[in-house]
Amino acid sequence: MDGLHLQKDRRVKASPEMRVGMDSGTSDAPTPPAGQDAEFPGWWRALVNLETIRAAAQRLEPVGVRTPLQHHDRLSERYRADVFLKREDQQAVRSYKIRGAYNFIAGIAAQLSTPGVVCASAGNHAQGVAWSCRHLGVRGTIFLPRRTPRQKVDRIRAIGADMVDVRFVGTTFDDAATAAEEYATHAGATIVSAFDHPATVSGQGTVMLEVIQQLGAAPDVAIVPVGGGGLIAGIAACLDGLDAPTTVVGAQPMGAPGMVRSLAVGHPVSIDIEDDFVDGAVVRTPGRIPVAVTADLVSAIHCVPEGRVCTALLDLYQDDGIVAEPAGALAIAALDDVADQIVDTTVVCILSGGNNDVARYDEIIERSLVYRGLKHYFIVELPQQPGSLRRFLDECLGPHDDISLFEALKKSRREYGAALVGIELADRDDLGPLMARMAASGLQIEPVTPGSAIYRYLV
């Protein structure tokens, strides 16, 4: 699935029924009945609009969340466009999530009860909430999936200090969200939504206000990472309010296409996660407001293979000295999907975060090699006799092929024993000759196919 291309009128206005409460921009404005959002295009404008985004920018200005917009020479040359990176990885919490979290909590801090706030997060929203709690003197409870990278967990605790309590539950964001809702019900705490509340979405929309100020005009194309949808919704709503002609493109992990599936049916749906590697954008159920905004305003959502994300991560690190997290590299990895459409245009990619754990780089390298066709695995039946391994090496491997993995266990009273072999190629075009040599060797050799249990164990 490459993506969902939407042929939408990007300037559809809210129906008269939905305009009630629009001028105030309040979050208690009416919304369509559940499941009927598509019948009321633009209803979300009563909740998120240029006025609410500008109010969020004013609230955020004293705490210094402005980040650089950097022209990127390597990407500009590669794609024959003026490519800029919005460096949200340089926030105090290393992601854009501080914007929505602070805007939400600061707006209600004076009315909060003793239990304070609670949130669910895959890591970055939690850091934004923790930072906001500490600076506003608000108590917070944070629920995280157990798979949250240690680096993010340590940062949350350091940022929030004694103002936040960190708890772990389940394996996905949605598991943490369920726990946060249950806690809010019995403790009376206020839930700080990661992506489905007007204050959160408006806070994220301030990213584009800054981009336009820094660029001097709206970009031709904005490429935005997508998980729950709060960032792309805020950016699209900002451009809509300014009547800018910018084409907004989303980038979602191929293994977690919640927004794509939801857009296909016109309302949020829950999906099964196929690959949770891009942890900052892995959400089973996107937000109702983000789905509605995206359906009305976003040109396309591209599902990006995780291996390509890993390649973008390595390029950023090795060529540019930028430490991005997987979700942070999504927009850059999606440039391949729009390469033909962006020639001679101004493109802004939102580099959304830099909370990456150095312990993950072995996996990042592995996934990148597999995606580029440079790493392959095989089960080889070797005769249990002297010289059999040498025969395999001499007859099968080319001059530039490298054994990266070899695992075998000798079996007594058996003529053959299976070996698991990983081979790294210098060029992806070397695979054909390798397979031909294997076929001619007479050895029983079986490729380990992607998606198999052994393959999932290895990669």
C-alpha positions in Angstrom: 0.0 0.0 0.0 1.8 3.1 -1.2 -0.7 5.7 0.1 -4.1 7.2 -0.1 -4.5 10.0 -2.6 -7.4 12.3 -1.7 -9.2 14.3 -4.4 -10.7 16.8 -2.0 -11.8 20.4 -2.2 -9.3 21.9 0.1 -11.5 25.0 0.7 -14.7 23.3 1.7 -16.4 25.5 4.3 -18.4 24.3 7.3 -22.2 23.9 6.8 -24.4 26.5 8.6 -25.4 23.8 11.1 -21.7 23.4 12.1 -20.9 27.1 12.4 -22.4 27.5 15.8 -19.7 28.5 18.2 -17.2 29.0 15.5 -16.2 32.6 16.3 -15.2 31.7 19.9 -13.1 28.7 18.8 -14.2 26.9 21.9 -13.9 23.2 22.4 -17.5 22.8 23.4 -18.8 23.7 20.0 -21.2 21.0 18.5 -19.8 18.1 16.6 -21.6 15.7 14.2 -23.0 12.5 15.6 -20.4 9.7 15.8 -19.7 8.1 12.4 -21.3 11.0 10.4 -18.3 13.3 10.2 -18.0 12.9 6.4 -21.5 14.4 6.1 -20.5 17.7 7.7 -17.2 18.7 6.0 -15.4 21.5 7.9 -17.2 21.0 11.2 -13.8 21.0 12.9 -13.3 24.7 12.1 -15.4 25.5 15.1 -12.8 23.9 17.2 -9.4 24.4 15.4 -8.8 27.5 13.3 -6.3 30.3 12.7 -7.5 32.2 15.7 -7.0 29.2 18.1 -3.6 28.5 16.6 -2.5 32.2 16.9 -3.7 32.2 20.5 -1.6 29.1 21.1 1.4 30.8 19.6 0.9 33.7 22.0 0.7 31.4 25.0 3.8 29.5 23.9 5.9 32.6 23.1 7.2 33.2 26.6 8.5 29.6 27.0 10.7 29.6 23.9 9.6 26.8 21.6 10.7 28.4 18.4 13.0 26.0 16.3 15.2 26.6 13.3 14.2 26.1 9.7 17.2 24.9 7.8 17.8 24.6 4.1 19.2 21.2 3.3 21.7 21.1 0.5 22.0 17.3 0.1 18.2 16.7 -0.2 17.7 19.8 -2.3 20.2 18.5 -4.9 18.9 15.0 -4.8 15.3 16.0 -5.4 15.9 19.1 -7.5 13.9 21.2 -5.1 14.5 23.7 -2.3 14.1 21.4 0.7 14.0 22.7 4.2 13.9 20.9 7.5 11.9 22.2 10.4 14.1 21.1 13.3 11.6 20.2 16.0 14.2 17.8 17.3 15.9 20.9 18.8 13.0 21.5 21.3 13.8 21.3 25.0 12.1 17.9 25.0 13.4 17.1 21.5 10.1 17.0 19.8 7.2 19.2 18.7 4.9 17.6 21.4 5.8 20.3 23.9 3.7 22.8 21.9 0.3 21.0 22.2 1.0 19.8 25.7 1.9 23.2 27.1 -0.9 25.0 25.3 -3.4 22.5 26.7 -2.2 22.5 30.3 -1.4 26.2 30.5 -5.0 26.9 29.3 -6.6 25.0 32.2 -3.9 25.2 35.0 -5.8 27.6 37.1 -8.9 25.4 37.2 -7.2 22.0 37.8 -8.0 20.0 40.9 -5.5 18.3 43.1 -5.1 15.1 41.0 -3.8 17.3 38.2 -3.4 15.9 34.7 -2.9 12.4 33.2 -1.8 11.4 29.7 -1.0 8.4 27.6 2.0 8.6 25.3 4.5 6.6 23.2 7.2 8.8 24.8 7.3 12.3 23.2 3.9 13.6 24.3 4.8 12.4 27.8 8.0 14.6 27.8 5.9 17.6 26.7 3.5 16.9 29.5 6.2 16.4 32.0 8.0 19.6 31.0 4.7 21.6 31.2 3.8 20.1 34.6 7.2 21.1 36.0 7.1 24.6 34.7 3.4 25.2 35.6 3.6 23.5 39.0 0.9 20.9 38.0 0.9 17.3 39.2 0.9 14.7 36.4 0.5 11.0 35.9 1.9 9.5 32.7 1.1 6.1 31.2 3.6 4.6 28.7 3.6 1.4 26.7 6.2 -1.1 28.1 8.1 -1.0 24.8 8.9 2.8 25.2 12.6 3.2 24.5 14.6 3.6 27.8 16.1 6.9 26.5 12.6 8.4 26.4 11.6 7.0 29.8 14.8 8.4 31.4 14.1 11.8 29.8 10.5 11.9 31.0 11.6 11.3 34.6 14.4 13.8 34.4 12.2 16.5 32.9 9.2 16.0 35.2 11.3 15.5 38.3 9.0 15.1 41.3 5.9 16.5 39.5 5.1 13.4 37.5 4.5 9.7 38.2 5.4 7.4 35.4 3.5 4.1 34.9 3.8 1.3 32.3 1.0 -0.7 30.7 0.5 -2.8 27.6 2.5 -2.7 24.4 0.9 0.2 22.4 -0.2 3.8 22.8 -3.8 2.6 22.8 -3.2 0.3 25.8 -1.7 3.3 27.6 -4.7 5.5 26.6 -7.2 3.1 28.0 -5.3 3.0 31.3 -5.1 6.8 31.4 -8.9 7.1 30.8 -9.6 4.6 33.7 -7.3 6.6 36.0 -8.9 9.9 35.0 -12.4 8.4 35.8 -11.5 7.2 39.3 -9.0 9.9 40.3 -10.6 12.9 38.8 -7.6 13.9 36.8 -7.8 15.8 33.5 -6.7 13.9 30.4 -4.2 15.8 28.2 -4.9 14.3 24.8 -1.9 13.5 22.6 -3.6 14.4 19.4 -7.4 14.6 19.6 -8.2 17.9 21.4 -8.5 21.4 20.0 -5.9 22.8 22.3 -3.4 20.1 21.4 -4.0 20.4 17.7 -3.9 24.2 17.8 -0.6 24.0 19.7 0.9 21.7 17.0 -0.3 24.1 14.3 2.1 26.8 15.6 4.8 24.8 13.8 3.5 26.1 10.4 3.1 29.7 11.7 6.8 29.7 12.5 7.7 28.1 9.1 5.9 30.9 7.2 7.5 33.6 9.3 10.9 32.1 8.8 10.5 31.3 5.1 8.8 34.6 4.3 5.9 32.8 2.6 4.0 29.6 2.7 5.9 26.6 1.2 4.7 24.9 -2.0 4.7 21.5 -0.2 4.7 20.5 3.5 5.5 16.9 4.3 4.4 15.9 7.8 4.8 12.7 9.9 1.5 11.1 10.9 0.6 8.9 13.9 -2.6 10.0 15.7 -2.8 13.0 13.4 -2.5 16.0 15.7 0.5 17.6 13.9 -0.8 17.2 10.4 -4.2 18.5 11.4 -2.7 21.6 13.1 -0.5 22.4 10.1 -3.3 21.9 7.6 -5.7 24.0 9.6 -3.1 26.8 9.9 -2.6 26.8 6.1 -6.3 26.6 5.6 -6.9 29.6 7.8 -4.3 31.6 5.9 -5.8 30.5 2.5 -2.3 29.3 1.5 -2.0 27.1 -1.6 0.4 24.7 0.1 0.0 21.0 -0.7 0.1 19.1 2.5 1.4 15.5 2.4 1.4 13.0 5.2 3.9 10.2 5.9 2.8 7.2 8.0 4.7 4.0 8.9 3.7 1.1 6.6 3.3 -1.1 9.6 0.8 1.2 11.3 -1.5 2.8 8.7 -4.2 3.9 11.1 -4.9 7.3 9.4 -4.9 5.8 5.9 -7.4 3.1 6.9 -9.6 5.7 8.7 -9.6 8.0 5.7 -10.7 5.2 3.5 -14.0 4.8 5.5 -14.5 8.4 6.5 -14.0 8.1 10.3 -11.5 6.8 12.8 -11.1 3.1 12.9 -8.8 0.8 15.0 -6.2 -1.3 13.3 -3.9 -4.1 14.2 -0.2 -2.9 14.3 1.9 -4.9 11.9 5.3 -3.3 12.8 5.8 -1.0 15.8 9.4 0.1 14.9 8.4 3.7 14.3 7.2 3.9 17.9 6.5 7.7 17.9 3.9 7.2 15.1 2.4 3.9 16.0 -1.3 4.5 16.9 -4.1 2.0 16.5 -6.8 4.6 16.4 -6.2 8.2 15.1 -8.1 11.1 16.5 -11.5 12.2 15.3 -10.5 15.8 14.8 -7.3 14.9 12.9 -9.2 12.5 10.6 -11.8 15.1 9.8 -9.2 17.8 9.1 -7.0 15.5 7.1 -10.0 14.3 5.0 -10.8 17.9 4.1 -7.4 19.4 3.6 -4.6 16.8 3.0 -3.6 15.9 -0.5 -2.2 12.4 0.2 -0.9 10.1 2.9 2.0 7.9 2.0 2.8 4.7 3.8 6.6 4.6 4.2 8.4 1.3 4.6 10.2 1.0 7.9 13.4 0.0 6.1 13.4 3.3 4.1 12.9 5.2 7.4 16.0 3.5 8.7 18.0 4.5 5.6 16.9 8.1 6.1 17.9 7.9 9.8 21.4 6.7 8.9 21.8 9.3 6.2 20.8 12.1 8.6 23.3 10.8 11.1 26.3 9.9 8.9 26.0 12.8 6.4 24.4 15.6 8.4 25.3 14.8 12.1 21.5 14.8 12.9 20.2 12.3 15.5 16.6 11.8 14.5 14.1 9.3 15.9 12.3 7.0 13.5 9.1 9.1 13.5 11.3 12.2 13.0 12.7 10.8 9.7 9.3 9.8 8.3 8.8 13.0 6.3 12.3 12.9 4.8 11.8 9.2 3.9 8.6 10.1 2.1 10.4 12.4 -0.3 10.9 9.4 -2.6 7.1 9.1 -2.9 6.7 12.7 -4.2 10.0 13.1 -6.0 8.4 13.7 -9.4 5.9 16.2 -8.1 8.3 18.5 -6.1 10.9 19.4 -8.7 11.5 23.2 -8.7 9.3 23.7 -5.6 9.9 24.8 -2.0 9.4 21.8 0.3 9.4 21.8 4.1 9.8 18.5 5.9 8.9 18.4 9.6 11.7 16.6 11.4 9.4 16.0 14.3 11.7 14.5 17.0 15.2 13.4 18.0 14.5 11.0 21.0 16.4 8.0 19.7 18.1 5.4 21.8 21.7 4.6 20.6 21.0 1.0 21.5 18.6 0.8 18.5 21.2 1.6 15.8 22.1 -2.1 15.3 18.5 -2.7 14.4 18.3 0.4 12.3 21.4 -0.7 10.3 20.0 -4.2 9.8 16.6 -2.9 8.6 18.2 -0.5 6.2 20.5 -3.2 4.7 17.5 -5.5 4.2 15.4 -2.7 2.6 18.1 -1.8 0.2 18.5 -5.4 -0.8 22.0 -5.8 0.6 21.3 -8.3 3.4 19.8 -11.8 2.9 19.4 -14.9 5.0 19.4 -18.6 4.0 19.0 -22.0 5.5 21.8 -24.2 4.1 21.8 -28.0 4.5 25.5 -28.8 4.8 26.9 -32.4 4.7 28.4 -33.2 8.1 31.8 -33.9 6.9 35.1 -32.0 6.7 35.3 -29.4 4.0 31.5 -28.8 3.5 31.6 -25.2 4.8 34.6 -24.5 2.5 32.7 -25.9 -0.4 29.8 -23.6 0.3 32.1 -20.5 0.6 34.0 -21.4 -2.6 31.1 -22.3 -4.8 28.5 -19.9 -3.7 30.0 -16.6 -2.5 31.2 -13.9 -4.9 34.3 -11.8 -4.4 32.5 -9.0 -2.6 29.9 -11.1 -0.7 30.4 -11.2 3.1 29.1 -13.7 5.7 27.5 -11.6 8.4 25.9 -14.5 10.3 26.6 -18.2 10.6 24.8 -20.4 13.1 25.0 -24.2 13.0 24.6 -27.1 15.4 26.2 -30.4 14.6 23.8 -33.3 14.9 25.0 -36.8 15.7 23.9 -39.7 13.5 22.8 -37.4 10.8 24.3 -36.9 7.4 23.3 -33.3 7.0 22.9 -30.3 9.4 21.1 -27.0 8.8 23.0 -23.8 9.1 21.5 -20.3 9.3 23.6 -18.0 7.1 23.4 -14.2 6.6 25.1 -12.7 3.6 25.7 -9.0 3.0 26.2 -7.8 -0.5 28.2 -4.9 -1.8 25.5 -4.2 -4.4 21.9 -5.3 -4.6 22.5 -6.4 -8.2 24.8 -9.1 -6.8 21.8 -11.1 -5.6 21.0 -12.7 -9.0 24.5 -14.1 -9.5 24.5 -15.3 -5.9 21.3 -17.2 -6.3 22.6 -18.7 -9.6 25.7 -20.0 -7.9 23.7 -21.4 -5.1 21.5 -23.3 -7.6 24.5 -24.6 -9.4 26.2 -25.8 -6.2 23.9 -28.8 -5.7 23.5 -27.8 -2.1 20.0 -27.6 -0.6 19.6 -23.9 0.2 16.4 -22.2 1.2 16.0 -18.4 1.4 14.5 -17.1 4.6 11.4 -15.2 3.4 10.2 -11.9 4.8 7.3 -12.3 7.1 8.3 -15.8 8.3 8.9 -16.5 12.0 12.6 -16.9 11.4 12.8 -13.7 9.5 11.0 -11.8 12.2 13.4 -13.2 14.8 16.4 -12.0 12.7 15.2 -8.5 11.7 
